[in-house]
Amino acid sequence: MTLEEAQKTVDTWITTTGVRYFNELTNMAILTEEVGEVARLISRQYGEQSFKESDKGRELGDELADVLFVVICLANQTGVDLTEALTRNLAKKTQRDSQRHHDNEKLK
């Protein structure tokens, strides 16, 4: 699925199953919650925290997909074409960081 297809698919889901988009501020709060769930799972799966009973059965892919879903919602409702935005962003990063990471002693 391309980003364009994902944006269309999420929009169709929101306007049929989800009834309507939450407002942007609500979606920002939901995004923060979802990112927190990713952080919680990573801290337990790859960090030093132990799993609680409520953490068991959660999958990183599913949690990341929750984050992506809300990002797509925000893009849709604010008129952002994620394909275009990501293309521009990667060009910016390539120009800005073309040598920075190669010159970073911490990465060697």
C-alpha positions in Angstrom: 0.0 0.0 0.0 1.4 3.4 -0.9 1.1 6.4 1.3 -1.6 7.8 -1.1 -3.5 4.6 -0.9 -3.2 4.6 2.9 -4.5 8.2 3.1 -7.5 7.3 1.0 -8.2 4.0 2.9 -8.1 5.8 6.3 -10.4 8.5 4.9 -12.9 5.9 3.7 -12.7 4.1 7.1 -13.2 7.3 9.0 -16.1 8.5 7.0 -17.9 5.2 7.1 -17.0 3.2 10.2 -15.6 6.0 12.2 -18.4 8.5 11.4 -16.1 11.6 11.3 -12.6 12.7 12.2 -11.9 13.8 15.7 -10.7 17.4 15.7 -7.0 18.1 15.3 -6.3 18.7 19.0 -8.0 15.5 20.0 -6.0 13.6 17.4 -2.8 15.2 18.7 -3.7 13.9 22.1 -4.5 10.4 20.8 -1.2 10.5 18.9 0.7 11.2 22.1 -1.1 8.3 23.8 -0.2 5.9 21.0 3.5 7.0 20.9 3.5 6.4 24.7 2.2 2.8 24.1 5.1 2.3 21.6 7.6 3.6 24.1 6.1 1.4 26.9 6.4 -1.7 24.7 9.9 -1.0 23.5 11.1 -0.3 27.1 9.9 -3.7 28.1 10.9 -5.6 25.0 14.3 -4.0 24.4 14.9 -2.2 27.7 15.2 -3.2 31.3 11.6 -3.0 32.4 9.7 -6.2 33.0 6.4 -6.9 31.4 3.2 -6.4 33.4 0.2 -8.6 32.8 -1.5 -5.8 30.9 1.5 -5.5 28.5 1.4 -9.1 27.4 0.1 -9.9 24.0 0.8 -6.4 22.6 2.8 -6.4 19.4 5.1 -3.6 18.3 3.8 -3.7 14.7 0.2 -3.1 15.9 1.3 -0.3 18.2 3.3 1.4 15.4 0.3 1.0 13.0 -1.8 2.8 15.6 0.7 5.7 15.5 0.6 5.7 11.7 -3.2 5.6 11.6 -3.4 8.8 13.7 -0.6 10.5 11.7 -2.6 9.7 8.5 -5.7 11.1 10.1 -3.9 14.4 11.0 -2.5 14.6 7.5 -5.9 14.0 5.9 -7.7 16.6 7.9 -5.0 19.2 7.5 -4.6 18.7 3.8 -1.1 17.2 3.9 -0.1 14.9 1.0 2.2 12.5 2.9 3.9 11.2 -0.3 4.9 14.8 -1.2 5.8 15.7 2.3 8.0 12.7 2.8 9.7 13.2 -0.5 10.5 16.8 0.4 11.6 15.8 3.9 14.0 13.1 2.6 15.5 15.6 0.1 16.0 18.1 3.0 17.6 15.5 5.2 19.9 14.3 2.4 21.1 17.8 1.7 21.5 18.8 5.4 22.9 15.5 6.7 24.9 14.2 3.8 28.2 14.2 5.8 27.0 14.8 9.3 26.4 11.2 10.2 29.5 9.9 8.4 31.5 12.4 10.5 29.9 11.5 13.8 32.4 9.6 15.9 29.6 8.1 18.0 28.3 6.2 15.0 31.6 4.5 14.2 
